[in-house]
């Protein structure tokens, strides 16, 4: 009479329950599993857009009152568009040039986030929004209403705090890239029109303020860098906390499953 092979059965059970962790499954990354070529290229583009933003910070204040059109073209900031329109009012440039410079200045990286939504979907939305209530609310509305939510949201995205989440949702919900660009252009033209109108109405007053900001550009730049670093550190700490919490939750689930067995 042969004895049951309990030892081998136990070892097989332990092998199946203790599966080796996939080194590519990092909760801080937008993808699940090993990234493909598109994943790497998209993430590289997003990283380069962030490098571009930080590289322009030292010149942001100085360009405002000296070369406002270049400021609009390079970073498309609110203050640069207002300043350029004010300069046009006093005879330095034209409103048409301000509008034409503002379009690429504002939308140059938007398509990257649409692509990220196509590739990584809901996972990246939660990662970018930090699992905030706003991000969860946008996801719920997109699931419930589809294009009835995404189309108006795209047009309103320049007016919405953290509008980049809308770009990601647009890609995640399957919006075509040409539709995305058209809606993005419509929304930004409305935004540009409001800023240009404000700058043109302010005229010389805004020009004087812009020149003063450029005169004290070094101090303004230092202030901007301090503010950006502060928010980046806070965001990084929040991400670390969220990652640790997710890891604890996953460990608890695994422990409960093992106890159930």
Backbone as JSON, one array per atom type, in Angstrom:
{
  "sequence": "XXXXXXXXXXXXXXXXXXXXXXXXXXXXXXXXXXXXXXXXXXXXXXXXXXXXXXXXXXXXXXXXXXXXXXXXXXXXXXXXXXXXXXXXXXXXXXXXXXXXXXXXXXXXXXXXXXXXXXXXXXXXXXXXXXXXXXXXXXXXXXXXXXXXXXXXXXXXXXXXXXXXXXXXXXXXXXXXXXXXXXXXXXXXXXXXXXXXXXXXXXXXXXXXXXXXXXXXXXXXXXXXXXXXXXXXXXXXXXXXXXXXXXXXXXXXXXXXXXXXX",
  "N": [[0.85, -1.21, 0.0], [0.72, 2.11, -0.96], [1.94, 5.19, 0.33], [0.4, 8.45, 0.59], [1.69, 11.16, -1.29], [2.4, 13.56, 0.39], [4.31, 15.48, 0.87], [5.31, 16.3, -1.64], [2.97, 17.31, -2.72], [2.47, 19.42, -1.02], [4.67, 21.06, -1.57], [4.18, 21.67, -4.24], [1.84, 23.13, -3.96], [2.73, 25.31, -2.5], [4.43, 26.42, -4.38], [2.67, 27.24, -6.3], [1.15, 29.1, -4.95], [3.0, 30.99, -4.08], [3.97, 32.76, -6.21], [6.53, 34.14, -8.27], [7.25, 37.61, -8.12], [6.45, 39.84, -10.7], [8.94, 41.78, -12.13], [8.33, 43.99, -13.67], [5.91, 44.95, -12.85], [5.21, 47.65, -11.52], [3.67, 49.86, -9.38], [4.02, 52.58, -9.69], [4.39, 53.05, -12.3], [2.8, 53.71, -15.5], [1.95, 51.58, -17.04], [0.97, 48.08, -17.17], [2.74, 45.21, -16.53], [5.35, 44.19, -18.84], [6.7, 46.93, -20.61], [5.9, 48.04, -23.94], [7.2, 49.15, -27.14], [5.73, 51.44, -27.88], [4.82, 52.29, -25.38], [7.21, 53.09, -24.11], [8.09, 55.14, -25.83], [6.0, 57.0, -25.61], [6.04, 57.66, -22.87], [8.61, 58.72, -22.75], [8.26, 60.98, -24.35], [6.5, 62.47, -22.73], [8.13, 62.9, -20.51], [10.16, 64.45, -21.7], [8.65, 66.68, -22.38], [8.18, 67.73, -19.86], [10.81, 68.33, -19.11], [11.33, 70.31, -20.99], [9.54, 72.28, -20.12], [10.63, 72.97, -17.58], [13.14, 73.83, -18.38], [12.57, 76.23, -19.61], [11.8, 77.88, -17.55], [13.74, 79.71, -16.32], [13.73, 81.78, -18.19], [11.22, 82.72, -18.41], [10.1, 84.97, -17.04], [11.78, 87.08, -17.89], [11.37, 87.24, -20.65], [8.81, 88.16, -20.83], [8.36, 90.98, -20.8], [10.07, 91.81, -22.76], [10.31, 90.21, -25.1], [7.54, 89.36, -25.93], [6.03, 87.88, -27.84], [7.68, 85.7, -28.47], [7.66, 84.55, -25.96], [4.97, 83.76, -25.8], [4.87, 81.88, -27.9], [6.71, 79.95, -27.07], [5.95, 79.06, -24.46], [3.23, 79.6, -24.05], [1.86, 80.73, -21.88], [-0.57, 82.14, -19.61], [-0.06, 84.79, -18.74], [1.78, 85.63, -20.65], [0.33, 85.73, -23.06], [-1.57, 87.71, -22.48], [0.2, 89.85, -22.09], [1.44, 90.06, -24.64], [-0.76, 90.76, -26.24], [-1.35, 93.23, -25.09], [0.95, 94.66, -25.81], [0.53, 94.66, -28.54], [-1.62, 96.37, -28.65], [-0.44, 98.87, -28.13], [1.03, 99.24, -30.36], [3.15, 97.48, -30.9], [3.56, 94.87, -32.69], [0.9, 92.62, -33.82], [-2.53, 91.63, -33.24], [-3.3, 89.35, -34.61], [-0.9, 87.95, -34.99], [-0.3, 87.33, -32.35], [-2.39, 85.55, -31.72], [-1.87, 83.47, -33.55], [0.64, 82.63, -32.66], [-0.01, 81.77, -30.14], [-1.53, 79.44, -30.44], [0.12, 77.04, -31.18], [1.73, 77.36, -28.94], [0.1, 76.69, -26.78], [-1.04, 74.11, -27.29], [0.9, 72.24, -27.94], [1.86, 69.9, -26.66], [-0.37, 68.43, -26.06], [-1.44, 66.24, -27.49], [0.17, 64.14, -26.77], [-0.77, 63.32, -24.28], [-3.3, 62.45, -24.92], [-2.55, 60.19, -26.4], [-1.32, 58.76, -24.33], [-3.59, 58.18, -22.82], [-4.86, 56.43, -24.59], [-3.05, 54.31, -24.53], [-2.72, 53.53, -21.8], [-4.97, 54.09, -20.29], [-7.41, 53.92, -17.69], [-5.72, 53.38, -15.55], [-3.57, 55.18, -15.82], [-4.91, 57.58, -15.6], [-5.71, 57.58, -12.9], [-3.19, 57.54, -11.77], [-2.05, 60.0, -12.55], [-3.87, 61.85, -11.52], [-3.61, 61.31, -8.88], [-5.41, 59.65, -7.58], [-7.48, 61.32, -6.85], [-10.6, 62.95, -5.91], [-11.57, 64.41, -8.03], [-10.43, 63.19, -10.31], [-11.59, 60.62, -10.14], [-14.24, 61.34, -10.39], [-14.35, 62.35, -13.01], [-13.78, 60.02, -14.43], [-16.01, 58.43, -13.8], [-18.09, 59.95, -14.95], [-17.34, 59.88, -17.64], [-17.64, 57.15, -18.21], [-20.36, 56.9, -17.84], [-21.61, 58.78, -19.54], [-20.2, 58.99, -21.97], [-19.4, 60.36, -25.12], [-21.0, 62.57, -24.74], [-20.07, 63.67, -22.47], [-17.23, 63.81, -22.87], [-16.76, 65.37, -25.22], [-17.83, 68.1, -24.73], [-16.23, 68.52, -22.46], [-13.64, 68.53, -23.49], [-13.66, 70.92, -24.97], [-13.95, 72.72, -22.91], [-11.64, 72.29, -21.5], [-9.36, 74.09, -21.33], [-10.23, 75.8, -19.36], [-10.55, 74.32, -17.13], [-9.33, 73.19, -14.01], [-6.38, 71.29, -13.9], [-6.65, 70.18, -16.49], [-5.38, 68.33, -18.11], [-6.07, 65.77, -17.44], [-8.47, 65.42, -18.75], [-7.62, 65.17, -21.4], [-6.34, 62.7, -21.29], [-8.5, 61.05, -20.63], [-9.99, 61.39, -22.95], [-8.45, 59.99, -24.85], [-8.54, 57.45, -23.68], [-11.27, 56.78, -23.84], [-11.58, 56.34, -26.51], [-11.67, 58.4, -28.41], [-11.07, 59.76, -31.61], [-7.92, 60.88, -32.97], [-7.96, 63.1, -34.66], [-10.43, 64.25, -34.13], [-9.98, 64.88, -31.48], [-7.94, 66.86, -31.75], [-9.33, 68.87, -33.14], [-11.4, 69.61, -31.32], [-9.79, 70.38, -29.2], [-8.49, 72.56, -30.34], [-10.66, 74.3, -30.76], [-11.51, 74.85, -28.1], [-9.18, 76.07, -27.08], [-8.93, 78.29, -28.74], [-11.1, 79.81, -27.9], [-10.26, 80.37, -25.3], [-7.86, 81.74, -25.82], [-8.92, 83.96, -27.16], [-10.3, 85.27, -25.09], [-8.17, 85.97, -23.36], [-6.58, 87.55, -25.04], [-8.36, 89.6, -25.58], [-8.55, 90.7, -22.99], [-5.88, 91.54, -22.53], [-5.59, 93.4, -24.61], [-7.46, 95.29, -23.87], [-6.36, 96.22, -21.48], [-3.95, 97.31, -22.33], [-1.5, 99.83, -22.22], [-1.12, 99.76, -19.45], [-0.82, 97.02, -18.82], [1.49, 96.55, -20.3], [3.37, 98.09, -18.92], [3.42, 96.71, -16.47], [4.39, 94.22, -17.35], [6.95, 94.92, -18.22], [8.1, 95.69, -15.8], [8.09, 93.24, -14.46], [9.9, 91.82, -16.07], [12.15, 93.35, -15.57], [12.71, 92.7, -12.93], [13.29, 90.07, -13.29], [15.02, 87.99, -12.42], [14.47, 87.6, -9.68], [11.78, 86.94, -9.81], [11.96, 84.58, -11.25], [13.38, 82.95, -9.45], [11.46, 82.78, -7.44], [9.42, 81.41, -8.84], [10.7, 78.95, -9.31], [11.05, 78.01, -6.7], [8.36, 77.67, -5.92], [7.52, 75.72, -7.78], [9.24, 73.56, -7.18], [8.43, 73.05, -4.56], [5.73, 72.14, -4.91], [6.25, 69.91, -6.48], [7.74, 68.26, -4.77], [5.82, 67.82, -2.79], [3.9, 66.47, -4.31], [5.37, 64.19, -4.99], [5.76, 63.02, -2.5], [3.11, 62.41, -1.87], [2.6, 60.53, -3.85], [4.34, 58.48, -3.05], [3.19, 57.75, -0.63], [0.67, 56.85, -1.53], [1.49, 54.7, -3.09], [2.65, 53.03, -1.15], [0.37, 52.48, 0.39], [-1.18, 51.1, -1.49], [0.43, 48.86, -1.83], [0.28, 47.71, 0.73], [-2.46, 47.08, 0.82], [-2.57, 45.17, -1.22], [-0.94, 43.19, -0.11], [-2.47, 42.45, 2.1], [-4.72, 41.36, 0.85], [-3.57, 39.12, -0.41], [-2.74, 37.74, 1.87], [-5.21, 37.16, 3.09], [-6.31, 35.5, 1.14], [-4.57, 33.31, 1.32], [-5.1, 32.43, 3.91], [-7.72, 31.65, 3.58], [-7.42, 29.41, 2.0]],
  "CA": [[0.0, 0.0, 0.0], [1.59, 3.29, -1.1], [1.55, 6.35, 1.14], [0.16, 9.65, -0.23], [2.85, 12.03, -1.39], [1.98, 14.85, 0.95], [5.41, 16.45, 0.76], [5.35, 16.87, -2.99], [1.76, 18.1, -2.93], [2.64, 20.69, -0.29], [5.62, 21.91, -2.29], [3.52, 22.17, -5.44], [0.88, 24.16, -3.54], [3.47, 26.52, -2.13], [4.96, 27.0, -5.61], [1.59, 27.92, -7.04], [0.66, 30.27, -4.22], [4.07, 31.97, -3.97], [4.47, 33.05, -7.55], [7.52, 35.22, -8.25], [6.7, 38.91, -8.5], [6.92, 40.36, -11.98], [9.69, 43.02, -11.87], [7.77, 45.1, -14.44], [4.67, 45.42, -12.22], [5.51, 48.73, -10.59], [2.47, 50.72, -9.31], [4.35, 53.95, -10.04], [4.44, 53.14, -13.76], [1.45, 53.74, -16.06], [1.6, 50.33, -17.71], [0.94, 46.85, -16.39], [3.57, 44.24, -17.22], [6.51, 44.7, -19.57], [6.29, 47.97, -21.56], [6.26, 47.9, -25.34], [7.88, 50.29, -27.75], [4.85, 52.61, -27.79], [4.83, 52.74, -23.99], [8.47, 53.79, -23.84], [8.13, 56.38, -26.6], [5.03, 57.95, -25.05], [6.55, 58.14, -21.59], [9.77, 59.56, -23.06], [7.74, 62.26, -24.82], [5.96, 63.19, -21.58], [9.28, 63.34, -19.71], [10.81, 65.54, -22.43], [7.8, 67.88, -22.26], [8.44, 68.28, -18.53], [12.15, 68.94, -19.17], [11.15, 71.54, -21.77], [8.88, 73.26, -19.25], [11.57, 73.44, -16.56], [14.23, 74.54, -19.04], [12.11, 77.58, -19.95], [11.49, 78.65, -16.34], [14.61, 80.86, -16.09], [13.52, 82.83, -19.19], [9.8, 83.05, -18.49], [9.84, 86.34, -16.59], [12.54, 88.06, -18.67], [10.79, 87.36, -21.99], [7.47, 88.72, -20.75], [8.33, 92.39, -21.16], [11.05, 92.12, -23.8], [9.95, 89.46, -26.33], [6.3, 88.67, -25.54], [5.6, 86.89, -28.85], [8.48, 84.49, -28.24], [7.15, 83.95, -24.73], [3.72, 83.09, -26.15], [5.15, 80.73, -28.75], [7.48, 78.92, -26.38], [5.28, 78.42, -23.32], [1.78, 79.77, -24.11], [1.32, 81.01, -20.56], [-1.64, 83.14, -19.55], [0.49, 86.14, -18.64], [2.47, 85.99, -21.9], [-0.68, 86.09, -24.06], [-2.09, 89.03, -22.1], [1.26, 90.83, -22.33], [1.62, 90.23, -26.08], [-1.92, 91.51, -26.73], [-1.19, 94.61, -24.64], [1.97, 95.25, -26.66], [-0.1, 94.91, -29.84], [-2.48, 97.55, -28.48], [0.37, 100.09, -28.17], [1.73, 99.33, -31.64], [4.25, 96.52, -31.04], [2.98, 93.61, -33.14], [-0.52, 92.6, -34.16], [-3.33, 90.63, -32.54], [-3.29, 88.11, -35.4], [0.35, 87.24, -34.69], [-0.45, 86.81, -30.99], [-3.27, 84.37, -31.78], [-1.17, 82.41, -34.28], [1.71, 82.13, -31.8], [-0.59, 81.13, -28.95], [-2.09, 78.11, -30.74], [1.11, 75.99, -30.86], [2.22, 77.53, -27.58], [-0.8, 76.06, -25.82], [-1.47, 72.73, -27.56], [1.99, 71.46, -28.54], [2.07, 68.59, -26.02], [-1.66, 67.84, -25.66], [-1.67, 64.96, -28.14], [0.9, 63.12, -26.01], [-1.62, 62.81, -23.19], [-4.33, 61.64, -25.6], [-1.9, 58.92, -26.7], [-1.16, 58.06, -23.06], [-4.89, 57.62, -22.48], [-5.08, 55.26, -25.46], [-2.17, 53.2, -24.15], [-2.74, 53.11, -20.4], [-6.34, 54.18, -19.8], [-7.82, 54.31, -16.35], [-4.56, 53.28, -14.66], [-2.8, 56.42, -15.89], [-5.76, 58.67, -15.08], [-5.6, 57.55, -11.44], [-1.81, 57.86, -11.42], [-1.83, 61.43, -12.74], [-4.74, 62.61, -10.62], [-3.35, 60.94, -7.5], [-6.64, 59.05, -7.05], [-8.28, 62.38, -6.25], [-12.03, 62.88, -6.18], [-11.82, 64.96, -9.36], [-10.12, 62.16, -11.29], [-12.62, 59.57, -10.05], [-15.49, 61.91, -10.9], [-14.25, 62.4, -14.46], [-13.88, 58.64, -14.94], [-17.4, 58.0, -13.68], [-18.9, 60.66, -15.94], [-16.99, 59.38, -18.97], [-18.25, 55.83, -18.36], [-21.81, 57.03, -17.85], [-22.14, 59.65, -20.6], [-19.48, 58.86, -23.22], [-19.03, 61.6, -25.81], [-21.78, 63.69, -24.18], [-19.18, 64.29, -21.47], [-15.86, 64.08, -23.33], [-16.7, 66.45, -26.21], [-17.85, 69.41, -24.05], [-15.1, 68.64, -21.54], [-12.48, 68.9, -24.29], [-13.75, 72.35, -25.3], [-13.8, 73.47, -21.67], [-10.42, 71.88, -20.8], [-8.48, 75.2, -20.94], [-10.79, 76.5, -18.2], [-10.7, 73.35, -16.04], [-8.09, 72.86, -13.3], [-5.82, 69.97, -14.22], [-7.34, 69.73, -17.69], [-4.68, 67.24, -18.79], [-6.82, 64.53, -17.19], [-9.48, 65.33, -19.81], [-6.94, 64.66, -22.59], [-6.11, 61.27, -21.07], [-9.81, 60.4, -20.72], [-10.39, 61.39, -24.36], [-7.78, 58.86, -25.48], [-9.02, 56.21, -23.06], [-12.63, 56.48, -24.29], [-11.57, 56.01, -27.93], [-11.82, 59.55, -29.3], [-10.07, 59.8, -32.68], [-6.96, 61.96, -32.76], [-8.35, 64.3, -35.42], [-11.51, 64.85, -33.34], [-9.32, 65.45, -30.31], [-7.26, 68.1, -32.11], [-10.33, 69.89, -33.5], [-12.02, 70.08, -30.09], [-8.74, 71.07, -28.44], [-8.28, 73.85, -30.99], [-11.83, 75.15, -30.49], [-11.44, 75.28, -26.72], [-8.06, 76.98, -26.87], [-9.21, 79.55, -29.42], [-11.97, 80.58, -26.99], [-9.4, 80.82, -24.2], [-6.96, 82.76, -26.38], [-9.71, 85.15, -27.44], [-10.56, 85.98, -23.82], [-6.92, 86.55, -22.86], [-6.18, 88.62, -25.96], [-9.26, 90.73, -25.31], [-8.17, 91.32, -21.72], [-4.62, 92.25, -22.72], [-5.81, 94.55, -25.5], [-8.19, 96.29, -23.1], [-5.45, 96.8, -20.5], [-3.03, 98.17, -23.08], [-0.25, 100.33, -21.65], [-1.01, 99.33, -18.06], [-0.25, 95.67, -18.83], [2.85, 96.68, -20.81], [4.21, 98.57, -17.82], [3.59, 95.61, -15.51], [5.26, 93.22, -17.97], [8.32, 95.43, -18.2], [8.58, 95.63, -14.42], [8.36, 91.83, -14.17], [11.14, 91.48, -16.77], [13.24, 94.05, -14.88], [13.02, 91.91, -11.75], [13.11, 88.69, -13.77], [15.78, 87.02, -11.64], [13.76, 87.32, -8.44], [10.55, 86.25, -10.18], [12.34, 83.22, -11.62], [13.69, 82.21, -8.23], [10.17, 82.51, -6.8], [8.75, 80.36, -9.6], [11.39, 77.68, -9.09], [10.73, 77.58, -5.33], [6.98, 77.19, -5.91], [7.45, 74.46, -8.55], [9.91, 72.51, -6.4], [7.57, 72.74, -3.41], [4.61, 71.31, -5.33], [6.77, 68.63, -6.96], [8.08, 67.45, -3.6], [4.57, 67.41, -2.17], [3.29, 65.47, -5.17], [6.16, 62.97, -4.89], [5.44, 62.41, -1.21], [1.77, 61.84, -1.97], [2.69, 59.32, -4.66], [4.97, 57.45, -2.25], [2.18, 57.3, 0.34], [-0.34, 56.07, -2.27], [2.11, 53.44, -3.49], [2.77, 52.19, 0.05], [-0.97, 52.03, 0.75], [-1.58, 50.07, -2.46], [1.2, 47.65, -1.54], [-0.3, 47.1, 1.94], [-3.74, 46.48, 0.45], [-2.3, 43.95, -2.0], [-0.43, 42.18, 0.81], [-3.6, 41.99, 2.91], [-5.55, 40.5, 0.0], [-2.86, 37.85, -0.57], [-2.78, 37.05, 3.15], [-6.56, 36.63, 3.28], [-6.48, 34.35, 0.24], [-3.82, 32.18, 1.84], [-5.82, 31.94, 5.06], [-8.91, 30.96, 3.09], [-7.02, 28.1, 1.51]],
  "C": [[0.88, 1.25, 0.0], [1.02, 4.44, -0.29], [1.32, 7.55, 0.24], [1.36, 10.59, -0.16], [2.48, 13.43, -0.94], [3.04, 15.91, 0.77], [5.44, 17.12, -0.6], [4.15, 17.73, -3.25], [1.87, 19.45, -2.24], [3.56, 21.63, -1.02], [5.01, 22.49, -3.55], [2.55, 23.29, -5.11], [1.59, 25.47, -3.21], [4.04, 27.21, -3.36], [3.9, 27.78, -6.36], [1.12, 29.16, -6.32], [1.71, 31.37, -4.14], [4.71, 32.19, -5.35], [5.47, 34.2, -7.48], [6.9, 36.52, -8.77], [7.3, 39.37, -9.81], [7.65, 41.68, -11.75], [9.14, 44.22, -12.61], [6.5, 45.67, -13.81], [4.98, 46.43, -11.12], [4.3, 49.67, -10.54], [2.74, 52.17, -9.66], [4.4, 54.17, -11.55], [3.02, 53.08, -14.35], [1.0, 52.43, -16.71], [1.58, 49.17, -16.73], [1.72, 45.78, -17.16], [4.72, 44.91, -17.95], [6.08, 45.74, -20.6], [6.73, 47.64, -22.98], [6.93, 49.15, -25.87], [7.04, 51.57, -27.64], [4.81, 53.18, -26.38], [6.06, 53.59, -23.69], [8.52, 55.13, -24.56], [7.19, 57.43, -26.03], [5.53, 58.52, -23.74], [7.75, 59.05, -21.79], [9.31, 60.94, -23.53], [7.2, 63.1, -23.68], [7.09, 63.72, -20.7], [9.98, 64.52, -20.39], [9.98, 66.82, -22.37], [7.99, 68.53, -20.9], [9.81, 68.95, -18.48], [12.08, 70.27, -19.91], [10.55, 72.64, -20.9], [9.86, 73.84, -18.23], [12.74, 74.21, -17.18], [13.86, 75.98, -19.38], [11.87, 78.46, -18.72], [12.42, 79.86, -16.13], [14.36, 82.03, -17.03], [12.08, 83.35, -19.2], [9.51, 84.5, -18.12], [10.54, 87.36, -17.47], [11.95, 88.27, -20.06], [9.46, 88.11, -21.98], [7.4, 90.16, -21.21], [9.3, 92.79, -22.25], [10.7, 91.47, -25.14], [8.67, 88.67, -26.07], [5.83, 87.63, -26.55], [6.38, 85.59, -28.69], [8.02, 83.78, -26.97], [5.86, 83.18, -24.98], [3.99, 81.8, -26.92], [5.81, 79.59, -27.98], [6.71, 78.26, -25.24], [3.77, 78.63, -23.28], [1.13, 80.07, -22.77], [0.27, 82.11, -20.62], [-1.08, 84.55, -19.57], [1.19, 86.58, -19.93], [1.48, 86.41, -22.99], [-1.26, 87.46, -23.76], [-1.07, 90.12, -22.41], [1.43, 91.11, -23.82], [0.47, 91.02, -26.7], [-1.84, 92.98, -26.32], [-0.14, 95.34, -25.48], [1.4, 95.55, -28.05], [-0.98, 96.15, -29.78], [-1.68, 98.85, -28.61], [1.28, 100.15, -29.41], [2.9, 98.4, -31.84], [3.67, 95.15, -31.39], [1.5, 93.75, -33.45], [-1.23, 91.49, -33.39], [-3.3, 89.3, -33.28], [-2.04, 87.28, -35.11], [0.29, 86.63, -33.29], [-1.27, 85.53, -31.0], [-2.55, 83.21, -32.45], [-0.03, 81.81, -33.46], [1.16, 81.35, -30.61], [-1.08, 79.71, -29.22], [-1.05, 77.0, -30.51], [1.66, 76.12, -29.45], [1.4, 76.8, -26.55], [-1.0, 74.56, -26.04], [-0.34, 71.8, -27.98], [2.19, 70.08, -27.94], [0.77, 67.86, -25.7], [-1.87, 66.44, -26.24], [-0.92, 63.83, -27.45], [0.02, 62.49, -24.94], [-2.82, 62.06, -23.75], [-3.78, 60.25, -25.9], [-1.71, 58.1, -25.43], [-2.48, 57.45, -22.61], [-5.21, 56.4, -23.32], [-4.29, 54.05, -24.98], [-2.48, 52.65, -22.76], [-4.08, 53.29, -19.71], [-6.51, 54.61, -18.36], [-6.66, 54.29, -15.36], [-3.77, 54.59, -14.64], [-3.61, 57.62, -15.38], [-5.63, 58.74, -13.56], [-4.19, 57.93, -10.99], [-1.55, 59.36, -11.49], [-2.64, 62.25, -11.74], [-4.5, 62.29, -9.15], [-4.55, 60.33, -6.8], [-7.51, 60.09, -6.35], [-9.75, 62.21, -6.62], [-12.34, 63.4, -7.58], [-11.56, 63.92, -10.44], [-11.16, 61.06, -11.32], [-13.94, 60.07, -10.63], [-15.49, 61.95, -12.42], [-14.4, 61.0, -15.06], [-15.32, 58.16, -14.91], [-18.29, 58.67, -14.73], [-18.61, 60.15, -17.35], [-17.62, 58.02, -19.23], [-19.76, 55.95, -18.54], [-22.32, 57.74, -19.1], [-21.39, 59.56, -21.93], [-19.13, 60.21, -23.82], [-19.85, 62.81, -25.35], [-21.0, 64.4, -23.08], [-17.86, 64.71, -22.08], [-15.78, 65.24, -24.33], [-16.8, 67.83, -25.55], [-16.66, 69.61, -23.11], [-13.83, 69.03, -22.27], [-12.5, 70.4, -24.61], [-13.52, 73.2, -24.06], [-12.47, 73.19, -20.96], [-9.47, 73.03, -20.49], [-8.95, 75.93, -19.68], [-10.86, 75.61, -16.96], [-9.37, 73.14, -15.34], [-7.66, 71.43, -13.61], [-6.5, 69.36, -15.44], [-6.66, 68.61, -18.44], [-5.37, 65.91, -18.57], [-7.89, 64.33, -18.26], [-8.85, 64.77, -21.09], [-6.73, 63.14, -22.47], [-7.43, 60.5, -21.21], [-10.27, 60.34, -22.17], [-9.73, 60.23, -25.11], [-8.29, 57.53, -24.98], [-10.4, 55.81, -23.59], [-12.71, 56.26, -25.8], [-11.79, 57.17, -28.88], [-10.72, 59.55, -30.35], [-9.17, 61.02, -32.51], [-7.35, 63.23, -33.49], [-9.49, 65.02, -34.7], [-10.94, 65.53, -32.11], [-8.68, 66.8, -30.65], [-8.24, 69.22, -32.46], [-10.97, 70.48, -32.24], [-11.03, 70.86, -29.22], [-8.5, 72.46, -29.02], [-9.43, 74.81, -30.71], [-11.77, 75.72, -29.07], [-10.33, 76.3, -26.48], [-8.24, 78.3, -27.61], [-10.14, 80.44, -28.58], [-11.14, 81.18, -25.86], [-8.46, 81.95, -24.66], [-7.72, 84.07, -26.62], [-9.99, 85.96, -26.19], [-9.31, 86.66, -23.3], [-6.45, 87.71, -23.73], [-7.06, 89.85, -25.74], [-8.91, 91.46, -24.03], [-6.88, 92.13, -21.88], [-4.77, 93.5, -23.57], [-6.54, 95.66, -24.75], [-7.28, 96.98, -22.08], [-4.41, 97.71, -21.13], [-1.76, 98.53, -22.33], [-0.05, 99.9, -20.2], [-0.36, 97.94, -17.97], [1.18, 95.69, -19.34], [3.79, 97.11, -19.7], [4.48, 97.47, -16.79], [4.54, 94.56, -16.06], [6.71, 93.66, -17.96], [8.91, 95.39, -16.8], [8.94, 94.19, -14.04], [9.67, 91.39, -14.82], [12.34, 92.11, -16.08], [13.68, 93.28, -13.64], [12.92, 90.42, -12.06], [13.83, 87.66, -12.93], [15.03, 86.62, -10.38], [12.45, 86.56, -8.72], [10.85, 84.79, -10.52], [12.65, 82.37, -10.4], [12.4, 81.84, -7.49], [9.42, 81.39, -7.5], [9.37, 78.99, -9.34], [11.07, 77.13, -7.71], [9.32, 76.99, -5.28], [6.87, 75.84, -6.62], [8.08, 73.32, -7.77], [9.05, 72.09, -5.21], [6.44, 71.79, -3.81], [5.07, 69.96, -5.87], [7.11, 67.71, -5.8], [6.82, 66.95, -2.91], [3.89, 66.32, -2.98], [4.02, 64.14, -5.07], [5.88, 62.25, -3.57], [4.08, 61.74, -1.24], [1.79, 60.54, -2.77], [3.31, 58.17, -3.87], [3.98, 56.87, -1.25], [1.13, 56.43, -0.34], [0.22, 54.71, -2.67], [2.23, 52.49, -2.31], [1.41, 51.65, 0.48], [-1.45, 50.93, -0.18], [-0.85, 48.76, -2.2], [0.65, 46.93, -0.3], [-1.62, 46.41, 1.64], [-3.55, 45.17, -0.31], [-1.81, 42.84, -1.08], [-1.55, 41.61, 1.67], [-4.49, 41.04, 2.12], [-4.9, 39.13, -0.16], [-2.91, 37.05, 0.72], [-4.14, 36.44, 3.42], [-6.81, 35.43, 2.39], [-5.76, 33.11, 0.77], [-4.53, 31.57, 3.07], [-7.06, 31.16, 4.65], [-8.61, 29.57, 2.58], [-6.69, 27.16, 2.65]]
}
